[in-house]
Amino acid sequence: MFRLDTDPTLLLESEERRQLREVLRELLKETCGPEEVRKQAAGPRGHDRLLWERLAGEIGVQALAVPEEFGGAGYTFAELAVALEETGRVLCPAPLLPTVVLAGHTLLRSGDRQACQRWLPGIADGSLTATVAGFPQAANVTAERGAGGWVLRGEADFVPDGEGADLILVAAEAPDGTRLFACEPDHGTGTGPGVGSGTCERVARRVLDPTRRQALVRFRGTPAEPVGEAGQTAAIVAAVLDAGRVALAAEHVGGSAHALDAVLEYVRHRTQFGRPIGSFQVVKHRLADLLVDLEGARSASAYATACLAGGRAELPVAASSAAVACSGAYRLATAEYVQLHGGIGFTWEHPAHLYVRRARADEALFGTADDHRLRLAGLLGLTGRTNGAIRTNRASRTD
């Protein structure tokens, strides 16, 4: 049975984190307005490389949760969660989730010091982007020993930032079971829609959320190096996915807060029948419901963040609880963002639809809300399901 209590002070924002939030918000206000986000997402890399470098060089965002021995700042996930909330607030397309959270946690969880020393410093200083393949989506990748070492064959679909990442950590089937491998795909320009040449082809997928790119990655004898020991993969993947859920919850809190702020600003100034529409009781009730959901999501996110930062055993429960609360709040917030602006769901020029897309696509990224409810029932002993596994799906596809 899990202990679901924690020191309330761990859920409070420290002065240092508050200052980090202010600095980040100022930078993102300057660089990630709605038009800038559209341009970045439509660019060849899917994000602004200069902004990525500024996040690393001026603020040290990528280094926050990386230990000092591997070139990081040595803080905890609690500080990184502040950055994720602020980037989620503006839909910043920079690949913090795949690089810092998924790939960074995979390296740290593997316990492979050589791999950590090789790649974590690059993640920390912003010179390296990375991702994972084979989780959250299942992959059909095998690893075999070639003349010069390990090679990968097969394909992994819907890899986050898979089209441009410098490093891919792959869960592949080896002769001794599922293992983690690291490969550094080449960046030559191949023929057709794919990126890459030689042994690794990467094809961008058309997805619902243009600010969070995904790709099909084909391995054709791609050189790779094992990371960690055989037999560790299932535990590493489970832990990394929970870290991803907590990170996503923080992003959703930021996005929901933006939606609420935008709606409040609109209803204060939009008049109908000679008075602001925010003064009508029905609008007040809807905004009150949204605020209650947002505060609940904020609390769930803060608790899950504290569990991850402190390495607490109840992280699986906290992560799934935050996934349910925060995705639900985000869905409601984006719906009200559209409806209380007069039902502008088909107005391409307005930023609201970008938040709707992010909310809908993220609902299935690490398991749907129903998946998490089933997982919670198992973890809490309410059903016979006790392993906490979650099936994944491809609901973020548009085709």
C-alpha positions as CSV (number, residue, x, y, z in Angstrom):
1,M,0.0,0.0,0.0
2,F,1.3,3.5,-0.8
3,R,1.6,6.4,1.6
4,L,-0.2,9.3,0.0
5,D,0.8,11.9,2.6
6,T,3.8,14.2,2.2
7,D,5.2,17.3,3.8
8,P,3.1,20.2,2.6
9,T,6.1,22.5,2.4
10,L,7.4,20.4,-0.5
11,L,4.4,21.6,-2.6
12,L,5.2,25.3,-2.1
13,E,7.2,27.3,-4.5
14,S,10.5,28.5,-3.2
15,E,11.9,32.0,-3.7
16,E,14.5,30.5,-6.1
17,R,11.8,28.8,-8.2
18,R,9.7,31.9,-8.3
19,Q,12.7,33.9,-9.6
20,L,13.3,31.2,-12.2
21,R,9.7,31.4,-13.3
22,E,9.9,35.2,-13.7
23,V,13.1,35.1,-15.8
24,L,11.7,32.3,-18.0
25,R,8.3,34.1,-18.5
26,E,10.1,37.2,-19.6
27,L,12.3,35.4,-22.1
28,L,9.4,33.3,-23.5
29,K,7.2,36.4,-23.7
30,E,9.8,37.9,-26.0
31,T,10.4,34.8,-28.1
32,C,7.3,32.7,-28.1
33,G,4.3,34.8,-29.0
34,P,1.6,33.1,-31.1
35,E,3.2,34.1,-34.4
36,E,6.7,33.1,-33.3
37,V,5.4,29.7,-32.2
38,R,3.8,29.1,-35.6
39,K,7.0,30.1,-37.4
40,Q,9.1,27.9,-35.2
41,A,6.8,24.9,-35.6
42,A,6.7,25.3,-39.4
43,G,10.5,25.6,-39.7
44,P,12.8,22.8,-40.9
45,R,13.8,21.8,-37.3
46,G,10.4,22.4,-35.6
47,H,11.8,24.8,-33.1
48,D,14.1,27.9,-32.8
49,R,17.7,26.7,-32.4
50,L,18.7,30.2,-31.1
51,L,16.0,30.0,-28.4
52,W,17.2,26.5,-27.5
53,E,20.7,27.9,-27.0
54,R,19.4,30.8,-25.0
55,L,17.5,28.5,-22.7
56,A,20.7,26.6,-22.1
57,G,23.2,29.5,-22.0
58,E,21.3,32.3,-20.3
59,I,19.1,30.3,-17.9
60,G,20.5,26.7,-17.9
61,V,17.1,25.1,-18.3
62,Q,18.4,21.9,-19.9
63,A,20.9,21.5,-17.1
64,L,18.5,22.0,-14.1
65,A,17.9,18.3,-13.3
66,V,21.2,16.9,-14.5
67,P,23.7,16.0,-11.7
68,E,26.8,18.2,-11.5
69,E,29.1,15.3,-12.1
70,F,27.6,15.1,-15.6
71,G,27.8,18.8,-16.4
72,G,24.4,19.8,-15.0
73,A,23.3,22.3,-12.3
74,G,22.5,19.6,-9.8
75,Y,18.9,20.7,-9.0
76,T,15.9,18.5,-8.9
77,F,12.9,17.9,-11.1
78,A,11.0,20.5,-9.1
79,E,13.0,23.2,-10.8
80,L,12.6,21.6,-14.2
81,A,8.9,21.5,-13.6
82,V,8.8,25.3,-13.4
83,A,10.4,25.5,-16.8
84,L,8.0,22.9,-18.2
85,E,5.0,24.8,-16.9
86,E,6.2,28.0,-18.4
87,T,7.0,26.5,-21.8
88,G,3.6,24.8,-21.8
89,R,2.0,28.1,-21.1
90,V,3.2,29.5,-24.4
91,L,3.4,26.2,-26.4
92,C,7.1,26.6,-26.8
93,P,8.0,23.9,-29.4
94,A,11.5,23.4,-28.0
95,P,12.1,19.6,-27.4
96,L,12.5,19.8,-23.6
97,L,10.2,16.8,-23.0
98,P,12.0,14.3,-25.3
99,T,15.5,15.6,-24.7
100,V,15.7,16.5,-21.0
101,V,12.9,14.4,-19.5
102,L,12.7,11.2,-21.5
103,A,16.2,10.8,-22.8
104,G,17.8,12.4,-19.8
105,H,16.0,10.2,-17.3
106,T,16.6,7.1,-19.4
107,L,20.4,7.7,-19.2
108,L,20.3,8.5,-15.5
109,R,18.0,5.5,-14.7
110,S,20.2,3.1,-16.7
111,G,23.0,3.6,-14.2
112,D,25.5,3.5,-17.1
113,R,28.1,6.0,-16.0
114,Q,30.0,5.8,-19.3
115,A,26.8,6.6,-21.3
116,C,25.9,9.4,-18.9
117,Q,29.4,11.0,-19.1
118,R,29.3,10.8,-22.9
119,W,25.8,12.3,-23.6
120,L,24.4,14.1,-20.5
121,P,26.9,17.1,-20.7
122,G,25.7,17.7,-24.3
123,I,22.1,17.7,-23.1
124,A,22.9,20.0,-20.3
125,D,24.7,22.6,-22.3
126,G,22.1,22.6,-25.2
127,S,24.5,21.2,-27.8
128,L,22.6,17.9,-28.0
129,T,19.0,17.0,-28.6
130,A,17.8,13.5,-27.8
131,T,14.7,11.3,-27.7
132,V,13.5,7.7,-27.0
133,A,12.1,5.1,-29.3
134,G,10.1,2.0,-28.3
135,F,8.4,3.9,-25.5
136,P,5.8,5.2,-25.1
137,Q,4.8,3.6,-28.4
138,A,5.8,0.0,-29.0
139,A,8.5,-0.6,-31.7
140,N,9.5,-3.4,-33.9
141,V,13.3,-3.1,-33.5
142,T,15.8,-5.8,-33.1
143,A,19.5,-5.6,-32.1
144,E,22.1,-8.0,-33.5
145,R,25.9,-8.1,-33.3
146,G,27.5,-7.1,-36.6
147,A,31.2,-7.2,-37.7
148,G,31.9,-3.9,-36.0
149,G,29.5,-4.1,-33.0
150,W,25.8,-3.9,-32.4
151,V,23.4,-2.8,-35.2
152,L,19.6,-2.1,-35.1
153,R,17.0,-3.2,-37.6
154,G,13.3,-2.5,-37.8
155,E,11.2,0.6,-37.2
156,A,9.8,2.7,-34.4
157,D,6.8,4.9,-35.1
158,F,5.6,8.2,-33.5
159,V,9.0,9.0,-32.0
160,P,8.8,12.4,-30.3
161,D,11.2,14.8,-32.1
162,G,12.4,11.7,-34.0
163,E,13.0,13.6,-37.2
164,G,15.8,15.8,-35.9
165,A,17.1,14.4,-32.6
166,D,20.9,14.0,-32.4
167,L,20.6,10.9,-30.2
168,I,18.0,8.2,-30.1
169,L,17.7,5.8,-27.1
170,V,16.0,2.7,-28.4
171,A,14.3,-0.2,-26.6
172,A,15.2,-3.2,-28.9
173,E,14.9,-6.9,-28.8
174,A,18.4,-8.4,-28.4
175,P,19.4,-12.1,-28.1
176,D,19.4,-11.8,-24.3
177,G,16.0,-10.0,-24.1
178,T,14.9,-6.4,-24.4
179,R,17.8,-3.9,-24.0
180,L,18.4,-0.2,-24.4
181,F,20.7,1.0,-27.2
182,A,21.9,4.4,-28.1
183,C,22.4,5.5,-31.7
184,E,23.4,8.8,-33.3
185,P,21.7,9.0,-36.7
186,D,23.4,10.8,-39.5
187,H,21.9,14.0,-40.7
188,G,22.5,13.8,-44.4
189,T,19.6,14.6,-46.7
190,G,18.2,11.5,-48.3
191,T,15.7,11.3,-51.1
192,G,12.0,11.6,-50.7
193,P,10.2,12.8,-47.6
194,G,12.6,11.2,-45.1
195,V,15.6,12.8,-43.3
196,G,18.8,10.9,-43.0
197,S,20.8,8.7,-45.3
198,G,22.5,5.3,-45.1
199,T,21.4,3.2,-42.2
200,C,18.7,5.4,-40.6
201,E,15.7,7.0,-42.3
202,R,13.4,9.4,-40.4
203,V,10.1,10.4,-41.8
204,A,8.0,13.1,-40.3
205,R,4.5,12.0,-39.3
206,R,1.5,14.3,-39.8
207,V,0.2,14.8,-36.3
208,L,-2.6,16.8,-34.6
209,D,-0.2,19.1,-32.7
210,P,2.2,20.8,-35.0
211,T,4.2,22.1,-32.0
212,R,5.2,18.6,-30.9
213,R,6.7,16.7,-33.8
214,Q,6.8,13.0,-34.2
215,A,8.4,10.7,-36.8
216,L,8.7,7.2,-38.1
217,V,12.3,6.0,-37.7
218,R,13.6,3.1,-39.8
219,F,16.8,1.3,-38.7
220,R,18.6,-0.5,-41.4
221,G,21.7,-1.9,-39.8
222,T,22.2,1.3,-37.8
223,P,25.3,1.2,-35.5
224,A,24.3,1.4,-31.8
225,E,25.8,1.0,-28.4
226,P,24.2,-0.8,-25.5
227,V,23.1,1.3,-22.5
228,G,22.8,-0.3,-19.1
229,E,22.5,-4.0,-18.4
230,A,20.3,-6.6,-19.8
231,G,17.1,-7.2,-17.7
232,Q,16.8,-3.5,-16.6
233,T,14.8,-2.2,-19.5
234,A,11.2,-2.8,-18.3
235,A,11.9,-1.0,-15.0
236,I,13.7,1.9,-16.7
237,V,10.9,2.4,-19.3
238,A,8.3,2.4,-16.5
239,A,10.2,5.0,-14.5
240,V,10.8,7.2,-17.5
241,L,7.2,7.1,-18.6
242,D,6.1,8.2,-15.1
243,A,8.6,11.1,-15.4
244,G,7.1,11.9,-18.7
245,R,3.6,12.0,-17.2
246,V,4.7,14.3,-14.4
247,A,6.4,16.6,-17.0
248,L,3.3,16.6,-19.2
249,A,1.1,17.5,-16.1
250,A,3.3,20.5,-15.5
251,E,2.9,21.6,-19.1
252,H,-0.8,21.2,-18.9
253,V,-1.0,23.4,-15.8
254,G,0.8,26.1,-17.7
255,G,-1.5,25.7,-20.8
256,S,-4.6,25.7,-18.7
257,A,-3.5,28.8,-16.8
258,H,-2.9,30.6,-20.1
259,A,-6.4,29.6,-21.4
260,L,-8.0,30.9,-18.2
261,D,-6.1,34.2,-18.3
262,A,-7.0,34.7,-22.0
263,V,-10.7,34.1,-21.3
264,L,-10.7,36.4,-18.3
265,E,-9.2,39.2,-20.4
266,Y,-11.7,38.7,-23.1
267,V,-14.9,38.5,-21.0
268,R,-13.8,41.7,-19.2
269,H,-13.9,43.7,-22.4
270,R,-16.4,42.0,-24.6
271,T,-19.8,43.6,-24.1
272,Q,-23.3,42.4,-24.9
273,F,-26.5,44.1,-24.1
274,G,-24.5,47.1,-22.7
275,R,-22.4,45.1,-20.2
276,P,-19.3,43.0,-20.1
277,I,-20.2,39.3,-20.8
278,G,-18.1,38.4,-17.7
279,S,-20.8,39.9,-15.5
280,F,-23.4,37.3,-16.6
281,Q,-24.0,34.6,-14.0
282,V,-23.7,31.7,-16.5
283,V,-20.2,32.9,-17.5
284,K,-19.2,33.4,-13.9
285,H,-20.2,29.8,-13.1
286,R,-18.2,28.4,-16.0
287,L,-15.2,30.4,-15.1
288,A,-15.5,29.2,-11.4
289,D,-15.7,25.6,-12.5
290,L,-12.6,26.1,-14.7
291,L,-10.7,27.7,-11.8
292,V,-11.6,24.8,-9.5
293,D,-10.3,22.3,-12.0
294,L,-7.2,24.3,-12.6
295,E,-6.4,24.5,-8.9
296,G,-7.0,20.7,-8.5
297,A,-4.7,20.1,-11.5
298,R,-2.0,22.4,-10.0
299,S,-2.1,20.5,-6.7
300,A,-1.9,17.1,-8.4
301,S,1.0,18.3,-10.5
302,A,2.8,19.7,-7.5
303,Y,2.4,16.5,-5.6
304,A,3.6,14.4,-8.5
305,T,6.6,16.7,-9.0
306,A,7.5,16.4,-5.3
307,C,7.3,12.6,-5.5
308,L,9.6,12.5,-8.6
309,A,12.0,15.0,-7.2
310,G,12.2,13.1,-3.9
311,G,12.3,9.6,-5.4
312,R,9.2,8.5,-3.4
313,A,7.6,5.1,-3.8
314,E,4.2,6.5,-4.5
315,L,5.3,8.1,-7.8
316,P,3.3,5.7,-10.0
317,V,0.1,6.7,-8.2
318,A,0.9,10.4,-8.2
319,A,1.9,10.4,-11.8
320,S,-1.3,8.7,-13.0
321,S,-3.4,10.9,-10.7
322,A,-1.8,14.0,-12.1
323,A,-2.3,12.7,-15.7
324,V,-6.0,12.3,-15.0
325,A,-6.5,15.7,-13.3
326,C,-4.3,17.8,-15.5
327,S,-5.4,16.4,-18.9
328,G,-9.0,16.9,-17.7
329,A,-8.4,20.4,-16.7
330,Y,-6.6,21.2,-19.9
331,R,-9.4,19.7,-22.0
332,L,-11.9,21.9,-20.2
333,A,-9.7,25.0,-20.3
334,T,-9.2,24.7,-24.1
335,A,-12.9,24.1,-24.7
336,E,-13.8,27.2,-22.7
337,Y,-11.0,29.1,-24.5
338,V,-12.9,28.5,-27.7
339,Q,-16.5,28.7,-26.5
340,L,-16.2,31.8,-24.4
341,H,-14.6,33.6,-27.3
342,G,-17.8,33.0,-29.2
343,G,-17.1,29.5,-30.6
344,I,-14.0,30.3,-32.7
345,G,-13.0,26.7,-33.3
346,F,-12.5,27.2,-37.0
347,T,-10.6,30.5,-36.9
348,W,-7.1,29.6,-37.9
349,E,-5.6,33.0,-37.0
350,H,-6.5,32.8,-33.4
351,P,-4.1,30.9,-31.0
352,A,-6.9,29.0,-29.3
353,H,-6.9,26.2,-31.8
354,L,-3.2,25.5,-31.1
355,Y,-4.0,24.9,-27.4
356,V,-6.9,22.7,-28.4
357,R,-4.6,20.6,-30.6
358,R,-2.0,20.3,-27.8
359,A,-4.6,19.2,-25.3
360,R,-6.2,16.6,-27.5
361,A,-2.9,15.2,-28.8
362,D,-1.4,15.0,-25.3
363,E,-4.3,13.1,-23.9
364,A,-3.0,9.9,-25.6
365,L,0.7,10.6,-25.4
366,F,1.5,8.5,-22.3
367,G,-1.9,6.8,-21.9
368,T,-5.4,8.1,-21.9
369,A,-7.3,9.2,-18.7
370,D,-9.2,5.9,-18.8
371,D,-5.9,4.0,-19.0
372,H,-4.7,5.9,-15.9
373,R,-7.9,5.2,-14.0
374,L,-7.5,1.5,-14.6
375,R,-3.8,1.7,-13.6
376,L,-4.7,3.5,-10.4
377,A,-7.3,0.9,-9.6
378,G,-4.7,-1.8,-9.9
379,L,-2.0,0.1,-8.0
380,L,-4.4,0.8,-5.1
381,G,-5.6,-2.8,-5.0
382,L,-9.1,-2.1,-6.3
383,T,-8.8,-4.6,-9.1
384,G,-6.7,-7.6,-9.8
385,R,-4.4,-5.6,-12.0
386,T,-1.3,-4.8,-10.0
387,N,1.5,-4.3,-12.4
388,G,0.6,-0.7,-13.3
389,A,1.1,-1.2,-17.0
390,I,-0.6,1.1,-19.5
391,R,-1.3,0.3,-23.1
392,T,-0.5,3.1,-25.5
393,N,-2.3,4.1,-28.6
394,R,-1.9,6.4,-31.6
395,A,-4.8,8.8,-31.0
396,S,-2.5,11.7,-31.8
397,R,-2.5,10.8,-35.5
398,T,-4.5,12.8,-38.0
399,D,-4.5,10.1,-40.6
